[in-house]
Amino acid sequence: MVADTDIRSEILRLTGEKASVAPRDVAQALAGEGDDWRKFLPRIRAEATVLHGEDQLVFVRKRKIVPPEGLKGVYRLARPAKDEDSQPQ
């Protein structure tokens, strides 16, 4: 069983290494050999929303920062830009 804190740690680790990551990247990093990574996606979104509420993470869609509430479709996760004029890629 993967703990919520493990999910948050993995999100922060991966977003610290790249400009942005897909939730799939986080899920695949968490999944064990032969484990279905898709089952982690709802929990990743929930923990990413927690991190967003703590101003540690932003949701990105079509290279624009968007709120996680009601977000549908493809999105990426990124650390907030230090310069408010810049957008994550």
Biopython code that builds the backbone (N, CA, C, O; Angstrom):
import numpy as np
from Bio.PDB.StructureBuilder import StructureBuilder

atoms = [
    (1, "MET", "N", (0.845, -1.184, 0.000)),
    (1, "MET", "CA", (0.000, 0.000, 0.000)),
    (1, "MET", "C", (0.887, 1.243, 0.000)),
    (1, "MET", "O", (1.805, 1.364, 0.811)),
    (2, "VAL", "N", (0.607, 2.140, -0.897)),
    (2, "VAL", "CA", (1.359, 3.385, -1.009)),
    (2, "VAL", "C", (0.643, 4.446, -0.174)),
    (2, "VAL", "O", (-0.553, 4.680, -0.349)),
    (3, "ALA", "N", (1.377, 5.080, 0.726)),
    (3, "ALA", "CA", (0.805, 6.108, 1.600)),
    (3, "ALA", "C", (0.638, 7.418, 0.840)),
    (3, "ALA", "O", (1.330, 7.680, -0.144)),
    (4, "ASP", "N", (-0.299, 8.236, 1.322)),
    (4, "ASP", "CA", (-0.530, 9.552, 0.713)),
    (4, "ASP", "C", (0.739, 10.396, 0.728)),
    (4, "ASP", "O", (1.011, 11.125, -0.225)),
    (5, "THR", "N", (1.512, 10.299, 1.800)),
    (5, "THR", "CA", (2.749, 11.082, 1.879)),
    (5, "THR", "C", (3.756, 10.614, 0.836)),
    (5, "THR", "O", (4.547, 11.415, 0.338)),
    (6, "ASP", "N", (3.737, 9.327, 0.499)),
    (6, "ASP", "CA", (4.619, 8.810, -0.552)),
    (6, "ASP", "C", (4.227, 9.390, -1.913)),
    (6, "ASP", "O", (5.085, 9.720, -2.732)),
    (7, "ILE", "N", (2.935, 9.505, -2.135)),
    (7, "ILE", "CA", (2.451, 10.075, -3.398)),
    (7, "ILE", "C", (2.877, 11.536, -3.496)),
    (7, "ILE", "O", (3.388, 11.967, -4.529)),
    (8, "ARG", "N", (2.669, 12.295, -2.428)),
    (8, "ARG", "CA", (3.070, 13.715, -2.435)),
    (8, "ARG", "C", (4.575, 13.849, -2.648)),
    (8, "ARG", "O", (5.023, 14.713, -3.401)),
    (9, "SER", "N", (5.343, 13.006, -1.995)),
    (9, "SER", "CA", (6.805, 13.059, -2.139)),
    (9, "SER", "C", (7.232, 12.774, -3.575)),
    (9, "SER", "O", (8.126, 13.432, -4.107)),
    (10, "GLU", "N", (6.597, 11.804, -4.187)),
    (10, "GLU", "CA", (6.948, 11.452, -5.574)),
    (10, "GLU", "C", (6.561, 12.579, -6.530)),
    (10, "GLU", "O", (7.313, 12.887, -7.456)),
    (11, "ILE", "N", (5.411, 13.191, -6.321)),
    (11, "ILE", "CA", (5.002, 14.333, -7.152)),
    (11, "ILE", "C", (6.037, 15.448, -7.044)),
    (11, "ILE", "O", (6.477, 15.996, -8.055)),
    (12, "LEU", "N", (6.419, 15.777, -5.820)),
    (12, "LEU", "CA", (7.385, 16.862, -5.613)),
    (12, "LEU", "C", (8.761, 16.500, -6.170)),
    (12, "LEU", "O", (9.458, 17.357, -6.713)),
    (13, "ARG", "N", (9.148, 15.238, -6.034)),
    (13, "ARG", "CA", (10.448, 14.820, -6.569)),
    (13, "ARG", "C", (10.481, 14.979, -8.083)),
    (13, "ARG", "O", (11.420, 15.554, -8.633)),
    (14, "LEU", "N", (9.452, 14.467, -8.755)),
    (14, "LEU", "CA", (9.428, 14.512, -10.216)),
    (14, "LEU", "C", (9.274, 15.937, -10.748)),
    (14, "LEU", "O", (9.907, 16.298, -11.741)),
    (15, "THR", "N", (8.440, 16.745, -10.096)),
    (15, "THR", "CA", (8.281, 18.126, -10.563)),
    (15, "THR", "C", (9.510, 18.968, -10.246)),
    (15, "THR", "O", (9.693, 20.039, -10.826)),
    (16, "GLY", "N", (10.345, 18.501, -9.342)),
    (16, "GLY", "CA", (11.610, 19.179, -9.081)),
    (16, "GLY", "C", (12.652, 18.873, -10.137)),
    (16, "GLY", "O", (13.602, 19.635, -10.317)),
    (17, "GLU", "N", (12.479, 17.748, -10.844)),
    (17, "GLU", "CA", (13.435, 17.328, -11.865)),
    (17, "GLU", "C", (13.088, 17.851, -13.257)),
    (17, "GLU", "O", (13.982, 18.038, -14.082)),
    (18, "LYS", "N", (11.820, 18.089, -13.527)),
    (18, "LYS", "CA", (11.361, 18.521, -14.850)),
    (18, "LYS", "C", (10.472, 19.745, -14.698)),
    (18, "LYS", "O", (9.977, 20.030, -13.608)),
    (19, "ALA", "N", (10.273, 20.461, -15.787)),
    (19, "ALA", "CA", (9.403, 21.636, -15.760)),
    (19, "ALA", "C", (7.970, 21.241, -15.386)),
    (19, "ALA", "O", (7.305, 21.941, -14.622)),
    (20, "SER", "N", (7.508, 20.118, -15.930)),
    (20, "SER", "CA", (6.180, 19.615, -15.588)),
    (20, "SER", "C", (6.157, 18.110, -15.841)),
    (20, "SER", "O", (6.975, 17.578, -16.592)),
    (21, "VAL", "N", (5.212, 17.442, -15.205)),
    (21, "VAL", "CA", (5.056, 15.996, -15.384)),
    (21, "VAL", "C", (3.586, 15.653, -15.554)),
    (21, "VAL", "O", (2.706, 16.337, -15.032)),
    (22, "ALA", "N", (3.344, 14.600, -16.282)),
    (22, "ALA", "CA", (1.987, 14.081, -16.418)),
    (22, "ALA", "C", (1.679, 13.209, -15.199)),
    (22, "ALA", "O", (2.585, 12.576, -14.656)),
    (23, "PRO", "N", (0.432, 13.166, -14.763)),
    (23, "PRO", "CA", (0.076, 12.270, -13.666)),
    (23, "PRO", "C", (0.483, 10.822, -13.952)),
    (23, "PRO", "O", (0.800, 10.067, -13.032)),
    (24, "ARG", "N", (0.471, 10.450, -15.205)),
    (24, "ARG", "CA", (0.884, 9.101, -15.603)),
    (24, "ARG", "C", (2.338, 8.835, -15.191)),
    (24, "ARG", "O", (2.666, 7.732, -14.755)),
    (25, "ASP", "N", (3.206, 9.842, -15.328)),
    (25, "ASP", "CA", (4.612, 9.683, -14.943)),
    (25, "ASP", "C", (4.735, 9.357, -13.458)),
    (25, "ASP", "O", (5.533, 8.507, -13.062)),
    (26, "VAL", "N", (3.942, 10.037, -12.650)),
    (26, "VAL", "CA", (3.958, 9.805, -11.202)),
    (26, "VAL", "C", (3.437, 8.397, -10.907)),
    (26, "VAL", "O", (4.022, 7.660, -10.114)),
    (27, "ALA", "N", (2.329, 8.037, -11.559)),
    (27, "ALA", "CA", (1.729, 6.721, -11.337)),
    (27, "ALA", "C", (2.691, 5.600, -11.711)),
    (27, "ALA", "O", (2.800, 4.610, -10.988)),
    (28, "GLN", "N", (3.382, 5.749, -12.825)),
    (28, "GLN", "CA", (4.315, 4.712, -13.252)),
    (28, "GLN", "C", (5.503, 4.609, -12.300)),
    (28, "GLN", "O", (6.032, 3.519, -12.082)),
    (29, "ALA", "N", (5.924, 5.740, -11.733)),
    (29, "ALA", "CA", (7.021, 5.715, -10.761)),
    (29, "ALA", "C", (6.593, 5.016, -9.470)),
    (29, "ALA", "O", (7.411, 4.377, -8.809)),
    (30, "LEU", "N", (5.330, 5.135, -9.118)),
    (30, "LEU", "CA", (4.822, 4.529, -7.883)),
    (30, "LEU", "C", (4.489, 3.045, -8.028)),
    (30, "LEU", "O", (4.592, 2.281, -7.069)),
    (31, "ALA", "N", (4.093, 2.650, -9.227)),
    (31, "ALA", "CA", (3.645, 1.275, -9.447)),
    (31, "ALA", "C", (4.814, 0.309, -9.381)),
    (31, "ALA", "O", (5.900, 0.578, -9.895)),
    (32, "GLY", "N", (4.570, -0.795, -8.749)),
    (32, "GLY", "CA", (5.566, -1.857, -8.702)),
    (32, "GLY", "C", (5.559, -2.649, -9.995)),
    (32, "GLY", "O", (4.694, -2.455, -10.850)),
    (33, "GLU", "N", (6.507, -3.526, -10.130)),
    (33, "GLU", "CA", (6.596, -4.379, -11.315)),
    (33, "GLU", "C", (5.301, -5.174, -11.476)),
    (33, "GLU", "O", (4.866, -5.865, -10.555)),
    (34, "GLY", "N", (4.701, -5.066, -12.640)),
    (34, "GLY", "CA", (3.472, -5.790, -12.921)),
    (34, "GLY", "C", (2.230, -5.166, -12.293)),
    (34, "GLY", "O", (1.129, -5.693, -12.456)),
    (35, "ASP", "N", (2.387, -4.056, -11.582)),
    (35, "ASP", "CA", (1.264, -3.371, -10.938)),
    (35, "ASP", "C", (0.624, -2.416, -11.944)),
    (35, "ASP", "O", (1.332, -1.776, -12.721)),
    (36, "ASP", "N", (-0.686, -2.316, -11.939)),
    (36, "ASP", "CA", (-1.391, -1.419, -12.856)),
    (36, "ASP", "C", (-1.273, 0.016, -12.348)),
    (36, "ASP", "O", (-1.856, 0.362, -11.320)),
    (37, "TRP", "N", (-0.529, 0.844, -13.058)),
    (37, "TRP", "CA", (-0.290, 2.221, -12.637)),
    (37, "TRP", "C", (-1.553, 3.074, -12.675)),
    (37, "TRP", "O", (-1.630, 4.081, -11.972)),
    (38, "ARG", "N", (-2.532, 2.700, -13.470)),
    (38, "ARG", "CA", (-3.754, 3.505, -13.619)),
    (38, "ARG", "C", (-4.540, 3.634, -12.307)),
    (38, "ARG", "O", (-5.233, 4.626, -12.085)),
    (39, "LYS", "N", (-4.424, 2.633, -11.455)),
    (39, "LYS", "CA", (-5.174, 2.672, -10.192)),
    (39, "LYS", "C", (-4.712, 3.811, -9.284)),
    (39, "LYS", "O", (-5.442, 4.211, -8.377)),
    (40, "PHE", "N", (-3.506, 4.338, -9.519)),
    (40, "PHE", "CA", (-2.992, 5.433, -8.696)),
    (40, "PHE", "C", (-3.499, 6.809, -9.121)),
    (40, "PHE", "O", (-3.397, 7.767, -8.355)),
    (41, "LEU", "N", (-4.041, 6.919, -10.329)),
    (41, "LEU", "CA", (-4.400, 8.237, -10.864)),
    (41, "LEU", "C", (-5.382, 9.041, -9.998)),
    (41, "LEU", "O", (-5.149, 10.232, -9.791)),
    (42, "PRO", "N", (-6.466, 8.447, -9.484)),
    (42, "PRO", "CA", (-7.357, 9.249, -8.630)),
    (42, "PRO", "C", (-6.661, 9.769, -7.366)),
    (42, "PRO", "O", (-6.906, 10.899, -6.945)),
    (43, "ARG", "N", (-5.808, 8.958, -6.771)),
    (43, "ARG", "CA", (-5.100, 9.385, -5.559)),
    (43, "ARG", "C", (-4.052, 10.450, -5.883)),
    (43, "ARG", "O", (-3.826, 11.365, -5.091)),
    (44, "ILE", "N", (-3.420, 10.329, -7.039)),
    (44, "ILE", "CA", (-2.438, 11.341, -7.443)),
    (44, "ILE", "C", (-3.136, 12.683, -7.616)),
    (44, "ILE", "O", (-2.630, 13.711, -7.166)),
    (45, "ARG", "N", (-4.283, 12.680, -8.258)),
    (45, "ARG", "CA", (-5.018, 13.938, -8.435)),
    (45, "ARG", "C", (-5.419, 14.521, -7.084)),
    (45, "ARG", "O", (-5.306, 15.728, -6.872)),
    (46, "ALA", "N", (-5.881, 13.681, -6.181)),
    (46, "ALA", "CA", (-6.292, 14.155, -4.850)),
    (46, "ALA", "C", (-5.110, 14.757, -4.096)),
    (46, "ALA", "O", (-5.237, 15.823, -3.494)),
    (47, "GLU", "N", (-3.968, 14.084, -4.124)),
    (47, "GLU", "CA", (-2.793, 14.592, -3.402)),
    (47, "GLU", "C", (-2.208, 15.818, -4.100)),
    (47, "GLU", "O", (-1.687, 16.716, -3.438)),
    (48, "ALA", "N", (-2.289, 15.863, -5.421)),
    (48, "ALA", "CA", (-1.843, 17.055, -6.149)),
    (48, "ALA", "C", (-2.719, 18.252, -5.785)),
    (48, "ALA", "O", (-2.228, 19.378, -5.696)),
    (49, "THR", "N", (-4.004, 18.014, -5.575)),
    (49, "THR", "CA", (-4.911, 19.086, -5.169)),
    (49, "THR", "C", (-4.542, 19.588, -3.780)),
    (49, "THR", "O", (-4.605, 20.791, -3.524)),
    (50, "VAL", "N", (-4.159, 18.688, -2.880)),
    (50, "VAL", "CA", (-3.686, 19.089, -1.546)),
    (50, "VAL", "C", (-2.446, 19.972, -1.679)),
    (50, "VAL", "O", (-2.357, 21.023, -1.045)),
    (51, "LEU", "N", (-1.489, 19.542, -2.505)),
    (51, "LEU", "CA", (-0.270, 20.327, -2.704)),
    (51, "LEU", "C", (-0.580, 21.676, -3.342)),
    (51, "LEU", "O", (0.068, 22.674, -3.027)),
    (52, "HIS", "N", (-1.555, 21.713, -4.227)),
    (52, "HIS", "CA", (-1.988, 22.969, -4.841)),
    (52, "HIS", "C", (-2.529, 23.912, -3.766)),
    (52, "HIS", "O", (-2.235, 25.107, -3.773)),
    (53, "GLY", "N", (-3.311, 23.371, -2.853)),
    (53, "GLY", "CA", (-3.858, 24.174, -1.761)),
    (53, "GLY", "C", (-2.789, 24.720, -0.824)),
    (53, "GLY", "O", (-3.002, 25.724, -0.145)),
    (54, "GLU", "N", (-1.638, 24.051, -0.793)),
    (54, "GLU", "CA", (-0.501, 24.494, 0.022)),
    (54, "GLU", "C", (0.476, 25.347, -0.792)),
    (54, "GLU", "O", (1.574, 25.650, -0.326)),
    (55, "ASP", "N", (0.074, 25.732, -2.008)),
    (55, "ASP", "CA", (0.896, 26.558, -2.919)),
    (55, "ASP", "C", (2.226, 25.903, -3.284)),
    (55, "ASP", "O", (3.214, 26.597, -3.525)),
    (56, "GLN", "N", (2.255, 24.574, -3.326)),
    (56, "GLN", "CA", (3.464, 23.853, -3.705)),
    (56, "GLN", "C", (3.403, 23.306, -5.125)),
    (56, "GLN", "O", (4.401, 22.801, -5.638)),
    (57, "LEU", "N", (2.230, 23.402, -5.770)),
    (57, "LEU", "CA", (2.036, 22.768, -7.063)),
    (57, "LEU", "C", (0.968, 23.513, -7.842)),
    (57, "LEU", "O", (0.050, 24.090, -7.258)),
    (58, "VAL", "N", (1.092, 23.499, -9.169)),
    (58, "VAL", "CA", (0.049, 24.051, -10.033)),
    (58, "VAL", "C", (-0.356, 23.005, -11.057)),
    (58, "VAL", "O", (0.422, 22.116, -11.403)),
    (59, "PHE", "N", (-1.571, 23.126, -11.527)),
    (59, "PHE", "CA", (-2.086, 22.288, -12.600)),
    (59, "PHE", "C", (-1.943, 23.080, -13.896)),
    (59, "PHE", "O", (-2.247, 24.272, -13.938)),
    (60, "VAL", "N", (-1.483, 22.419, -14.943)),
    (60, "VAL", "CA", (-1.228, 23.086, -16.214)),
    (60, "VAL", "C", (-1.991, 22.360, -17.321)),
    (60, "VAL", "O", (-1.952, 21.135, -17.439)),
    (61, "ARG", "N", (-2.686, 23.162, -18.125)),
    (61, "ARG", "CA", (-3.390, 22.622, -19.292)),
    (61, "ARG", "C", (-3.154, 23.582, -20.449)),
    (61, "ARG", "O", (-3.384, 24.785, -20.321)),
    (62, "LYS", "N", (-2.704, 23.058, -21.558)),
    (62, "LYS", "CA", (-2.384, 23.870, -22.741)),
    (62, "LYS", "C", (-1.449, 25.019, -22.377)),
    (62, "LYS", "O", (-1.622, 26.149, -22.832)),
    (63, "ARG", "N", (-0.448, 24.702, -21.540)),
    (63, "ARG", "CA", (0.599, 25.635, -21.105)),
    (63, "ARG", "C", (0.086, 26.809, -20.280)),
    (63, "ARG", "O", (0.774, 27.821, -20.144)),
    (64, "LYS", "N", (-1.104, 26.680, -19.737)),
    (64, "LYS", "CA", (-1.656, 27.713, -18.864)),
    (64, "LYS", "C", (-1.983, 27.098, -17.508)),
    (64, "LYS", "O", (-2.430, 25.954, -17.427)),
    (65, "ILE", "N", (-1.759, 27.856, -16.459)),
    (65, "ILE", "CA", (-2.110, 27.391, -15.120)),
    (65, "ILE", "C", (-3.625, 27.442, -14.970)),
    (65, "ILE", "O", (-4.260, 28.449, -15.282)),
    (66, "VAL", "N", (-4.189, 26.347, -14.491)),
    (66, "VAL", "CA", (-5.639, 26.242, -14.330)),
    (66, "VAL", "C", (-5.956, 25.726, -12.925)),
    (66, "VAL", "O", (-5.136, 25.032, -12.324)),
    (67, "PRO", "N", (-7.129, 26.057, -12.400)),
    (67, "PRO", "CA", (-7.505, 25.516, -11.086)),
    (67, "PRO", "C", (-7.877, 24.036, -11.214)),
    (67, "PRO", "O", (-8.421, 23.623, -12.238)),
    (68, "PRO", "N", (-7.590, 23.240, -10.189)),
    (68, "PRO", "CA", (-7.901, 21.806, -10.272)),
    (68, "PRO", "C", (-9.395, 21.496, -10.174)),
    (68, "PRO", "O", (-9.837, 20.437, -10.618)),
    (69, "GLU", "N", (-10.158, 22.397, -9.607)),
    (69, "GLU", "CA", (-11.590, 22.151, -9.423)),
    (69, "GLU", "C", (-12.284, 22.084, -10.785)),
    (69, "GLU", "O", (-12.205, 23.018, -11.583)),
    (70, "GLY", "N", (-12.954, 20.980, -11.031)),
    (70, "GLY", "CA", (-13.719, 20.812, -12.259)),
    (70, "GLY", "C", (-12.874, 20.558, -13.493)),
    (70, "GLY", "O", (-13.410, 20.509, -14.600)),
    (71, "LEU", "N", (-11.574, 20.395, -13.335)),
    (71, "LEU", "CA", (-10.677, 20.159, -14.464)),
    (71, "LEU", "C", (-10.959, 18.797, -15.082)),
    (71, "LEU", "O", (-11.003, 17.787, -14.381)),
    (72, "LYS", "N", (-11.147, 18.773, -16.393)),
    (72, "LYS", "CA", (-11.376, 17.526, -17.110)),
    (72, "LYS", "C", (-10.351, 17.427, -18.229)),
    (72, "LYS", "O", (-9.885, 18.440, -18.749)),
    (73, "GLY", "N", (-10.013, 16.222, -18.587)),
    (73, "GLY", "CA", (-9.105, 16.015, -19.695)),
    (73, "GLY", "C", (-7.649, 15.976, -19.264)),
    (73, "GLY", "O", (-7.326, 15.748, -18.098)),
    (74, "VAL", "N", (-6.790, 16.203, -20.228)),
    (74, "VAL", "CA", (-5.346, 16.086, -20.043)),
    (74, "VAL", "C", (-4.807, 17.299, -19.292)),
    (74, "VAL", "O", (-5.168, 18.439, -19.584)),
    (75, "TYR", "N", (-3.942, 17.036, -18.326)),
    (75, "TYR", "CA", (-3.289, 18.114, -17.578)),
    (75, "TYR", "C", (-1.920, 17.634, -17.140)),
    (75, "TYR", "O", (-1.614, 16.443, -17.191)),
    (76, "ARG", "N", (-1.098, 18.584, -16.708)),
    (76, "ARG", "CA", (0.227, 18.276, -16.184)),
    (76, "ARG", "C", (0.372, 18.945, -14.831)),
    (76, "ARG", "O", (-0.412, 19.822, -14.468)),
    (77, "LEU", "N", (1.383, 18.520, -14.091)),
    (77, "LEU", "CA", (1.660, 19.075, -12.772)),
    (77, "LEU", "C", (3.011, 19.766, -12.816)),
    (77, "LEU", "O", (3.949, 19.273, -13.442)),
    (78, "ALA", "N", (3.108, 20.914, -12.146)),
    (78, "ALA", "CA", (4.364, 21.669, -12.137)),
    (78, "ALA", "C", (4.494, 22.426, -10.828)),
    (78, "ALA", "O", (3.512, 22.671, -10.127)),
    (79, "ARG", "N", (5.716, 22.787, -10.520)),
    (79, "ARG", "CA", (5.959, 23.664, -9.372)),
    (79, "ARG", "C", (5.565, 25.073, -9.780)),
    (79, "ARG", "O", (5.687, 25.429, -10.952)),
    (80, "PRO", "N", (5.093, 25.883, -8.837)),
    (80, "PRO", "CA", (4.760, 27.268, -9.188)),
    (80, "PRO", "C", (6.011, 28.016, -9.647)),
    (80, "PRO", "O", (7.100, 27.817, -9.110)),
    (81, "ALA", "N", (5.838, 28.864, -10.633)),
    (81, "ALA", "CA", (6.957, 29.664, -11.131)),
    (81, "ALA", "C", (7.322, 30.716, -10.093)),
    (81, "ALA", "O", (6.446, 31.313, -9.466)),
    (82, "LYS", "N", (8.612, 30.937, -9.918)),
    (82, "LYS", "CA", (9.058, 31.969, -8.986)),
    (82, "LYS", "C", (8.744, 33.342, -9.529)),
    (82, "LYS", "O", (8.427, 34.261, -8.774)),
    (83, "ASP", "N", (8.833, 33.485, -10.858)),
    (83, "ASP", "CA", (8.489, 34.728, -11.535)),
    (83, "ASP", "C", (7.038, 34.599, -11.996)),
    (83, "ASP", "O", (6.731, 33.720, -12.801)),
    (84, "GLU", "N", (6.158, 35.437, -11.514)),
    (84, "GLU", "CA", (4.743, 35.288, -11.813)),
    (84, "GLU", "C", (4.408, 35.460, -13.288)),
    (84, "GLU", "O", (3.331, 35.055, -13.725)),
    (85, "ASP", "N", (5.317, 36.055, -14.065)),
    (85, "ASP", "CA", (5.054, 36.243, -15.499)),
    (85, "ASP", "C", (5.350, 34.983, -16.310)),
    (85, "ASP", "O", (4.895, 34.863, -17.448)),
    (86, "SER", "N", (6.099, 34.053, -15.748)),
    (86, "SER", "CA", (6.463, 32.859, -16.506)),
    (86, "SER", "C", (5.435, 31.754, -16.277)),
    (86, "SER", "O", (4.815, 31.663, -15.217)),
    (87, "GLN", "N", (5.275, 30.930, -17.286)),
    (87, "GLN", "CA", (4.344, 29.798, -17.241)),
    (87, "GLN", "C", (5.147, 28.512, -17.351)),
    (87, "GLN", "O", (6.123, 28.473, -18.100)),
    (88, "PRO", "N", (4.772, 27.452, -16.629)),
    (88, "PRO", "CA", (5.436, 26.155, -16.784)),
    (88, "PRO", "C", (5.198, 25.613, -18.182)),
    (88, "PRO", "O", (4.174, 25.911, -18.797)),
    (89, "GLN", "N", (6.115, 24.835, -18.682)),
    (89, "GLN", "CA", (5.972, 24.229, -20.014)),
    (89, "GLN", "C", (5.329, 22.893, -19.908)),
    (89, "GLN", "O", (5.122, 22.225, -20.922)),
]
sb = StructureBuilder()
sb.init_structure("model")
sb.init_model(0)
sb.init_chain("A")
sb.init_seg("    ")
for serial, (resi, resn, name, xyz) in enumerate(atoms, 1):
    if name == "N":
        sb.init_residue(resn, " ", resi, " ")
    sb.init_atom(name, np.array(xyz, "f"), 0.0, 1.0, " ", f" {name:<3s}", serial, name[0])
structure = sb.get_structure()
